[in-house]
């Protein structure tokens, strides 16, 4: 696919924020972000079913295969019951069998966000997000709150009713997984990234569902300039209401980490405190993500491995953790075992993007991030 021209937009985001990106060059960091998102998604995809694949069961599976600590894609299951419980796509996601990425909505939405900004610029409207869904996304490849909003769009409803009518999933994780591109294209400008993510999120979500998208976009944006991941998390907390359940839960994980509780005890504590919300709800998944980032301690492999081992929506959390860790490491800093099997190729249900090169997506993201007024 040949690159499309980038529409006129605001001044370069990386010049507008509180600091300039530091560390690896911006192009390498954006390439790392895309690679990290795809690799983290692939790592978590086989065990994406939180009520079945609990933390204990994931680790038992890894222990049987002598794969703890986890340092590569999931091993092939050694137990017949585990094999039967994995997602149907597992054979294309386990180590030794990865040849390019599987199609997944966690990557589709990153591609769609890029397409949105290329088509409508940074001044896009929520209505234009919905129009692009109808034009480019197959209905059966979207789920939960997005499927409810899609159905509402087809029936003639407009935002914000698309998010609230007959939609029991308004605070689930779907809007959060759509937020990466706003952080990538606003490096060092977390408030601006959060504003873009909010405009997208309100098509399908409310409350903590919207805050999750804002938090993720700001976190990824801040990751370009923050001294540490802990600092990036603090910045991201600043764009959402401090009284929200999302902010209180993320802060709780930060506090337990600072108290030097082991990773397992931190997740056990927060899991008990968020019991009843369900495995696709934004709040408990943000806790798993936050713990993975903090206890990953800046190491790409440890970060995505701990995040996926944390359970719940494993492929979504792995993808977001990979995005943040990829920004920090840059493509050159990601170990070859994660990126080489992807063969620079993404499968996608977004019309016109199936088989697109990861490197091309990164180049197009860079053009948006550095676009002039």
Beta strands, then each sheet from edge to edge (+ up, - down):
strand 1: 345-346
strand 2: 356-357
sheet 1: 1+ 2-
end
